[in-house]
Amino acid sequence: METSRKKVVCVMNNFAIGGAERVLLDIISRLSEQHDIHVVSVLGGGPLQSEFENVAQVYVLGSIPIGGFLGKLLWVFSSPITAARLLMFLKRERPDAVMSSLFAADVLGMTVARMAGVRRRVLVQHDVHAFGWFKNLLKRRFGLGAATNIVAVSEAVRDFLQVTWGQPRTKITVIENGVDIEQLQEGRRQQGDEVVLGFLGRLEPVKGPQYFLDALVNLSQKNINPRVLVFGSGSLEPRLQQFVQEKGLTNVTFEGVAGDVPAALRVVDVLVVPSEEEGFGLVVTEALFAGKVVVASDLPAFHGLVNGGENGLLFEAGSSESLATTLEDLLTDEKLLHALQRGVDQWADANKDTFNISSKAQEYEKALGL
């Protein structure tokens, strides 16, 4: 007997190109095969909106066109209106479950879903970022407090939820992010005469691109000048481009936002991930399945992915000197690079079932009570 289709509303901040958004897009695209999925944005549109529209019904209920302090102020004053629209929407649609992701969506989505009488309210926590006292209060009371269930994308995030937010372990389900392994295989390439380093992510302080460029200056002083491709955009972009020009790093190219991740990975050999903090590290997983050696910050979220000396190398988080030393070891030791590349292939083969996006969609289906 065919199972009846359930209705799920996914509340998001917007449709920006980010790890959380890309994971949700993959999950929703698979859930939509069996259920009716509605995606609601509370902060506006974004580059991924058309892709979400291909797999679900999309509604933009709020819009914050500016960032910074004025954007935050606008959000405070516009939130009641957005909440009212969301309440009317949920009462009309009467979903079986509501899922939220990221701060504004968590606060509005979980609280309004409870007001609308939605029984299954699932908050997905992607990061380990603590806010100031006011946002902490909003997140704890109106986001986490209104959720019936919480999904943590890693054990590190679960521990963060327990220690920082005081959430009971019984309320939390760990579902690690999955990837489309077959698609990422398109990111493999034959290494040429030169080793190409890559950065893929938002150009924001928390992602650490400044440490990467500082490390490249250190390497250049030793006459080590690898080709570097930087994929991404963000508030640091003008400053980073100026830094590259001032330091004469002519080997560094800014490629803009990577709308196609496998295509971006196809042109690099080693991915550098110098983050200050991470909840999971989706880009690390993607890189490994695309056959890339990963050089990453030594963070708890990466420990289950990068086995130092086997499929990548870890360096002290926040230290450009440590990163420079690690890159120097890799770039000057061909045997080390080849050994790590073999380790990447072995890791990918051993973990293809663990991180398969289809199995993750089934775990989300269970968490949503579908």
C-alpha positions as CSV (number, residue, x, y, z in Angstrom):
1,M,0.0,0.0,0.0
2,E,1.4,3.4,-1.0
3,T,2.2,5.7,1.9
4,S,0.3,9.0,1.8
5,R,2.3,12.1,1.0
6,K,3.0,14.4,4.0
7,K,3.4,18.1,3.9
8,V,6.6,19.7,5.2
9,V,7.4,23.4,5.4
10,C,11.1,24.3,5.5
11,V,11.8,27.8,6.9
12,M,15.1,29.4,5.8
13,N,16.8,32.7,6.1
14,N,17.3,33.1,2.3
15,F,18.7,31.4,-0.8
16,A,22.4,32.4,-0.5
17,I,25.1,30.1,-1.7
18,G,26.3,28.5,1.6
19,G,26.9,25.1,3.0
20,A,23.7,25.0,5.0
21,E,21.6,26.1,2.0
22,R,23.3,23.5,-0.3
23,V,22.7,20.7,2.2
24,L,19.0,21.6,2.5
25,L,18.6,21.8,-1.2
26,D,19.9,18.2,-1.6
27,I,17.7,16.9,1.2
28,I,14.6,18.7,0.0
29,S,15.1,17.5,-3.6
30,R,15.0,14.0,-2.3
31,L,12.2,14.4,0.2
32,S,10.0,16.0,-2.5
33,E,9.9,12.7,-4.3
34,Q,7.7,11.3,-1.6
35,H,6.2,14.4,0.1
36,D,4.9,17.9,-0.5
37,I,7.6,20.4,0.4
38,H,7.1,24.1,0.8
39,V,10.1,26.4,1.3
40,V,9.7,29.7,3.1
41,S,12.3,32.5,3.2
42,V,12.1,35.1,5.9
43,L,15.0,37.3,4.8
44,G,14.6,37.4,1.0
45,G,15.8,35.6,-2.1
46,G,19.3,34.7,-3.4
47,P,21.2,32.9,-6.1
48,L,19.9,29.4,-5.2
49,Q,16.2,30.4,-5.3
50,S,15.6,29.0,-8.8
51,E,17.2,25.7,-7.8
52,F,14.8,25.4,-4.8
53,E,11.9,26.3,-7.1
54,N,12.8,23.3,-9.2
55,V,12.2,20.9,-6.3
56,A,9.7,22.6,-4.1
57,Q,7.1,25.4,-3.8
58,V,8.9,28.6,-2.7
59,Y,7.5,31.6,-0.9
60,V,9.4,34.7,0.1
61,L,7.6,36.2,3.1
62,G,10.2,38.7,4.2
63,S,13.1,40.7,2.7
64,I,16.1,42.4,4.2
65,P,18.0,44.0,1.3
66,I,20.9,45.5,3.3
67,G,23.4,44.1,5.8
68,G,25.2,45.4,8.8
69,F,23.6,47.4,11.7
70,L,20.8,48.9,9.5
71,G,19.9,45.4,8.3
72,K,19.7,44.1,11.8
73,L,17.5,47.1,12.8
74,L,15.3,46.5,9.8
75,W,14.9,42.8,10.8
76,V,13.8,43.8,14.3
77,F,11.0,46.1,13.0
78,S,9.9,43.8,10.2
79,S,9.9,40.5,12.1
80,P,6.4,40.9,13.5
81,I,5.0,41.4,10.0
82,T,7.0,38.4,8.7
83,A,5.8,36.3,11.6
84,A,2.2,37.3,11.0
85,R,2.5,36.3,7.3
86,L,4.1,33.0,8.3
87,L,1.4,32.3,10.9
88,M,-1.3,32.8,8.2
89,F,0.6,30.6,5.8
90,L,1.0,27.7,8.3
91,K,-2.6,27.9,9.4
92,R,-3.7,27.7,5.8
93,E,-1.3,24.9,4.7
94,R,-1.5,22.9,8.0
95,P,1.8,21.0,7.5
96,D,2.7,17.8,9.2
97,A,6.1,19.2,10.2
98,V,8.1,22.4,10.1
99,M,11.9,22.4,9.7
100,S,14.0,25.5,10.3
101,S,17.6,26.4,9.6
102,L,19.8,29.3,10.7
103,F,19.1,32.0,13.2
104,A,16.3,34.2,11.9
105,A,14.5,31.2,10.4
106,D,14.9,29.3,13.7
107,V,13.5,32.1,15.9
108,L,10.5,32.9,13.6
109,G,10.0,29.4,12.2
110,M,9.9,27.4,15.5
111,T,7.9,30.0,17.5
112,V,5.3,30.6,14.8
113,A,5.0,26.9,14.1
114,R,4.1,26.3,17.7
115,M,1.6,29.1,17.6
116,A,0.0,27.5,14.5
117,G,-0.3,24.1,16.3
118,V,2.2,22.2,14.2
119,R,3.1,19.2,16.3
120,R,6.5,18.3,14.8
121,R,8.9,21.2,14.9
122,V,12.5,20.4,13.9
123,L,15.4,22.9,14.2
124,V,18.6,22.0,12.3
125,Q,21.7,23.3,13.9
126,H,24.6,23.6,11.4
127,D,27.3,25.5,13.4
128,V,29.0,26.1,16.7
129,H,28.7,29.8,16.7
130,A,27.7,31.6,20.0
131,F,26.0,34.9,19.8
132,G,25.8,37.9,22.1
133,W,23.5,37.8,25.1
134,F,20.4,39.2,23.2
135,K,20.6,36.8,20.3
136,N,21.4,34.0,22.7
137,L,18.2,34.8,24.5
138,L,16.2,34.8,21.3
139,K,17.7,31.6,20.0
140,R,17.3,29.7,23.3
141,R,13.8,30.8,24.1
142,F,12.1,31.2,20.7
143,G,14.2,28.9,18.6
144,L,15.4,25.9,20.5
145,G,12.8,26.3,23.2
146,A,9.9,26.1,20.7
147,A,11.4,23.1,18.8
148,T,10.2,19.6,19.6
149,N,13.3,18.0,18.1
150,I,16.8,19.2,17.1
151,V,19.1,17.9,14.4
152,A,22.8,18.4,14.9
153,V,25.0,18.0,11.8
154,S,27.9,16.5,13.8
155,E,28.8,15.3,17.3
156,A,30.7,18.5,17.8
157,V,27.5,20.5,17.2
158,R,25.6,18.2,19.5
159,D,28.1,18.8,22.3
160,F,27.8,22.6,21.6
161,L,24.1,22.4,21.9
162,Q,24.3,20.7,25.2
163,V,27.1,22.8,26.7
164,T,26.3,26.2,25.3
165,W,22.6,26.1,24.9
166,G,21.7,23.6,27.7
167,Q,19.7,21.3,25.4
168,P,19.0,17.8,26.6
169,R,20.8,15.0,24.8
170,T,17.4,13.2,24.3
171,K,16.1,16.1,22.2
172,I,19.0,16.0,19.8
173,T,19.5,13.7,16.8
174,V,22.9,13.7,15.0
175,I,22.6,13.5,11.2
176,E,25.9,14.3,9.5
177,N,25.7,16.2,6.2
178,G,25.6,14.0,3.1
179,V,26.8,14.7,-0.4
180,D,26.0,13.6,-3.9
181,I,29.0,11.3,-4.4
182,E,28.3,10.6,-8.0
183,Q,28.2,14.2,-8.9
184,L,31.4,15.0,-6.9
185,Q,33.3,12.3,-8.9
186,E,33.1,14.9,-11.7
187,G,35.4,17.0,-9.7
188,R,38.3,14.6,-10.1
189,R,41.2,15.6,-12.4
190,Q,44.6,14.4,-13.4
191,Q,47.3,16.4,-11.7
192,G,49.5,18.4,-14.0
193,D,53.1,19.6,-13.5
194,E,52.1,22.1,-10.9
195,V,50.1,21.6,-7.7
196,V,47.1,24.0,-7.6
197,L,45.8,25.1,-4.2
198,G,42.2,26.1,-3.7
199,F,39.9,27.9,-1.2
200,L,36.2,27.4,-1.5
201,G,33.9,29.3,0.9
202,R,32.5,32.6,2.1
203,L,35.2,35.4,2.3
204,E,34.3,36.1,5.9
205,P,36.6,36.1,9.0
206,V,35.2,32.9,10.4
207,K,36.3,31.0,7.3
208,G,39.9,32.2,7.7
209,P,40.9,33.3,4.2
210,Q,43.2,35.9,5.7
211,Y,45.3,33.1,7.3
212,F,45.7,31.4,3.9
213,L,46.9,34.6,2.2
214,D,49.3,35.4,5.1
215,A,50.7,31.8,4.8
216,L,51.2,32.4,1.1
217,V,53.3,35.5,1.8
218,N,55.5,33.4,4.1
219,L,55.9,30.8,1.4
220,S,56.8,33.4,-1.2
221,Q,59.7,34.6,1.0
222,K,61.1,31.0,0.5
223,N,60.5,31.2,-3.2
224,I,57.6,28.8,-3.0
225,N,54.8,30.3,-5.1
226,P,52.0,27.8,-5.9
227,R,49.1,28.7,-8.1
228,V,46.0,29.5,-5.9
229,L,42.4,29.8,-6.9
230,V,40.0,31.5,-4.5
231,F,36.3,30.7,-4.9
232,G,33.8,32.7,-2.9
233,S,32.6,36.2,-2.0
234,G,32.0,38.2,1.2
235,S,32.8,41.2,3.2
236,L,36.5,40.5,3.2
237,E,36.8,40.3,-0.6
238,P,38.0,44.0,-1.3
239,R,40.5,43.8,1.6
240,L,41.9,40.5,0.5
241,Q,42.2,41.6,-3.1
242,Q,44.1,44.7,-2.0
243,F,46.3,42.5,0.2
244,V,47.2,40.2,-2.7
245,Q,48.0,43.2,-4.9
246,E,50.2,44.9,-2.2
247,K,52.1,41.7,-1.5
248,G,52.7,40.9,-5.1
249,L,50.9,37.5,-4.9
250,T,50.5,37.3,-8.7
251,N,49.8,33.6,-8.5
252,V,46.5,34.1,-6.6
253,T,43.3,34.5,-8.6
254,F,39.8,35.3,-7.3
255,E,37.3,33.3,-9.2
256,G,34.1,34.6,-7.6
257,V,31.3,32.4,-6.2
258,A,31.4,28.7,-7.1
259,G,27.9,28.0,-8.3
260,D,29.1,24.6,-9.4
261,V,31.1,23.0,-6.7
262,P,32.4,19.9,-8.7
263,A,33.5,22.2,-11.5
264,A,35.4,24.4,-9.0
265,L,37.1,21.4,-7.4
266,R,38.0,20.0,-10.8
267,V,40.7,22.7,-11.3
268,V,42.4,22.3,-7.9
269,D,44.6,19.5,-6.4
270,V,44.6,20.6,-2.7
271,L,41.8,22.3,-0.9
272,V,42.8,24.6,2.0
273,V,40.2,25.0,4.7
274,P,41.5,27.6,7.3
275,S,38.2,28.1,9.3
276,E,38.2,29.5,12.8
277,E,35.2,27.4,13.6
278,E,32.9,24.8,11.9
279,G,29.9,22.7,12.8
280,F,30.6,20.0,10.2
281,G,32.7,21.1,7.2
282,L,30.7,20.2,4.2
283,V,33.3,21.5,1.8
284,V,35.9,19.1,3.3
285,T,33.6,16.1,2.6
286,E,33.0,17.3,-0.9
287,A,36.6,17.8,-1.6
288,L,37.5,14.3,-0.3
289,F,34.9,12.6,-2.5
290,A,36.2,14.7,-5.4
291,G,39.7,13.2,-4.8
292,K,41.3,16.3,-3.2
293,V,43.9,16.3,-0.5
294,V,42.6,18.6,2.3
295,V,44.7,20.9,4.5
296,A,42.4,22.1,7.3
297,S,42.4,23.8,10.7
298,D,42.6,21.4,13.6
299,L,39.0,21.7,14.7
300,P,36.8,19.0,16.4
301,A,34.3,19.1,13.4
302,F,37.1,18.0,11.1
303,H,38.5,15.1,13.2
304,G,36.1,12.6,11.8
305,L,36.9,13.6,8.2
306,V,40.6,14.4,8.0
307,N,43.0,11.8,9.4
308,G,46.1,13.8,9.7
309,G,48.9,12.2,7.6
310,E,46.5,9.8,5.9
311,N,44.1,11.8,3.7
312,G,45.1,15.3,4.5
313,L,46.9,17.5,7.0
314,L,45.8,19.5,10.0
315,F,47.3,22.7,11.2
316,E,46.8,24.9,14.3
317,A,43.6,26.9,13.8
318,G,44.1,30.7,13.5
319,S,47.9,30.3,12.8
320,S,49.2,31.4,9.4
321,E,52.6,30.3,10.5
322,S,51.4,26.7,11.1
323,L,49.5,26.7,7.8
324,A,52.6,27.9,6.0
325,T,54.8,25.2,7.5
326,T,52.2,22.5,6.6
327,L,51.9,23.7,3.0
328,E,55.6,23.9,2.7
329,D,55.9,20.2,3.8
330,L,53.3,19.2,1.2
331,L,54.6,21.3,-1.7
332,T,58.2,20.2,-1.3
333,D,57.6,16.5,-0.7
334,E,56.2,14.8,-3.7
335,K,56.0,11.4,-2.0
336,L,53.9,12.9,0.8
337,L,51.5,14.4,-1.6
338,H,51.1,11.1,-3.5
339,A,50.6,9.1,-0.3
340,L,47.9,11.5,0.8
341,Q,46.2,11.2,-2.5
342,R,46.1,7.5,-2.2
343,G,44.7,7.9,1.3
344,V,41.9,10.2,-0.1
345,D,40.9,7.4,-2.5
346,Q,40.8,4.9,0.3
347,W,38.8,7.1,2.6
348,A,36.3,7.9,-0.1
349,D,35.8,4.2,-0.9
350,A,35.4,3.3,2.8
351,N,32.9,6.2,3.5
352,K,30.7,6.2,0.4
353,D,27.8,4.7,2.3
354,T,28.3,6.9,5.4
355,F,27.9,10.2,3.6
356,N,25.5,9.2,0.8
357,I,22.9,12.0,0.5
358,S,20.1,9.6,-0.2
359,S,20.5,7.8,3.1
360,K,20.7,11.2,4.9
361,A,17.4,12.1,3.4
362,Q,15.9,9.0,4.9
363,E,17.3,10.0,8.3
364,Y,15.7,13.5,7.9
365,E,12.4,11.8,7.0
366,K,12.5,9.9,10.2
367,A,13.5,13.0,12.2
368,L,10.5,14.8,10.7
369,G,8.2,12.0,11.7
370,L,7.1,11.3,8.1
